[in-house]
Amino acid sequence: MRKLLSILIVISVLGGCKKAEKTTAEVDTEALEFNYQKMPDKSDINPDATAIVENWQQFKDLNASVDVLYKATNNEDLALAIDDLIEKEKNMSNGRYPEPFDTFQVKSRQTVMRTFLYKVKASILENQPTTEPTVKVLEAYNDMRNQLNVIMNSQLDKKLILDET
């Protein structure tokens, strides 16, 4: 019995001395890096809307910040551009909108853009991939610009539609 017990102890000690393989979590840094080449192009604003937007300072500031976002090539540049964009978007939402653009359609697209801006900021802070949410921000910005075109191209007179007499 003692021999069996001593053999069992020797086997368990030898089994416990076995080298353990080191397992390290490898982080794919390529997936976390910002890929600036996947960003969509900025949509154009038609001449009628451009004439109104030129006098809208908050929109011009936001547009300049988006241009900086297009120039970002890494996560550090992206973080600075996103912080600036969040600030400019807040100024725009607190400011006055020109009369034809003071609609829920423009403001809702701006809210969508704000949502994606905060998503990009969270991705940066949590070391998550930032390319996809940045593309979403730019798509929301383009949607807002396209809505400005739609408003200017609209031939409907709201006063005639809503006039009940």
N, C-alpha and C positions, 0 to 999 in steps of 0.2 A: 504494500500500500504506500509506503514511504517512497519507494522507487517511482511509482506511478505519479505520485504527487510532485516529486522533484523533477520528473521529466515534463510534466505539465507546466510547471513554473518556468523551466528553461525554454520551452517552446513559446510561451506567452511573452517572455522577456525578449527573445530573439524576434518575435513578430512585432513587438512594440518598438524595437530599434530600427525597423525598416525605414529607409529614407522616404519621407513624404514629398510628393511632387508639389512644387510651388505652382499655384494657380493665381495668375494675375489677370485682372480684368483689363482687357485691351480696349481702349476707346478709339473709335474710328474718327480721327481728327479731320479727315476729308469730308465726312458727312456734317461735321459741325461748322466747317468753314463756310463763309458767305460766298455764294457763287453769283457774282454780279453780271455774268453773261446771260443769265436766264431771265433778266428783267424785261417786262414788256415795254414797247415804245409808248411815249406820251401821245395821247390823242390830241387832235387839233381842235381849236375852237373856231367857229365860223366868224366872219367879219362883224356881223351884227352883235354877237355876244362879246367879241373882243373890244368893241367900242365901249360897252358898259363895264367890262372887267378892268379896263385901264384906269378907271376912276375908283376902283374898289381896292383900297390899300391892303386890307387883311388878306384878300385872295392873292394879290401880287406877292406878299410876303410868304404865303404858303407855297406858291408856285416856285419861288426862289429856293425854298427849303427842299422841295421835291427835286429840283435840279441838283442840289448837293447830295441828295440820296442816290441819284443816278451816278454820281462820281465816286461813291463809296466802293472800295475794293476789298475791305476786310472787316472783321467784326468790330474793331475799334472805331473805324470810320463810321460804320453803320450805327453804333451806339450813340455817337455824337449827333449824327443826322436825325435819328429817331427822337432824341431828346429835344432837338430844335423843332422838329415837326410837331411834336406834341404841344409845345409852347405856342407855335403859330396857329395850330388848329384851335386851341383854347381861345386865343385872341380873336380868331375868326368867328367862333360860335358866340362869343360875348359881344362882338361888334354888330354894326348895322349892315344889313344886306341891301343891295340895290333893289328898287321896287319890283322889277320883273322876277328877280331871283329870290325874293323873300317868300318862298313856298316850302311846303313840307317835303316835296320831292327832292329839293336840293339839300335841305337839312337832314333828311333821313340818310342820304348817301354820305353826308359828312359824318353822321353818327357811325355808319358802317366803317368808314375809314378810321375813325377814332378807335373803334374796337380792335381793328387789325393792328393799329399802331401800338396799342397796349399789349397785344399778343406778341409782337416782335420784341418789345422791351422785356417781356417775361421770358421769352426764348433766350435772349442775350444773358439775362441775369441767371438763368438756370442751366446755362451751357447746353442748350438744345439747338438743333438745326434752325438756321434763320432764313434760309433762302425762300422756302415756301410762304411763310407769313409775310415776308417783304414783297413778294410777288402779289399777294392778296391786297396789301396796302396800295400798291400801284394800280391794280385793277379797280379798286374802289375809287381811287383818285380819278382814273380815266372815266369811270361811270359817272362821277360827279361832273366832270367836264362835258361828257356827252349829254347829260341832262340839261346843262346850260344851252347846248345847241338845240335840244328838243324844245325847250321853252321858247327860244327865239324863233324857231321854225314853225311853231304852232300857229295855225290860222284861226283857231277857235276864240271867239270873244266870250269871255266868262260872263260879262254883264248881260249879254243877250240870252244866254242859256239860263241864267238865274233870275232874270226878270219875269215875273209872273203876270204882269199886267198887259 
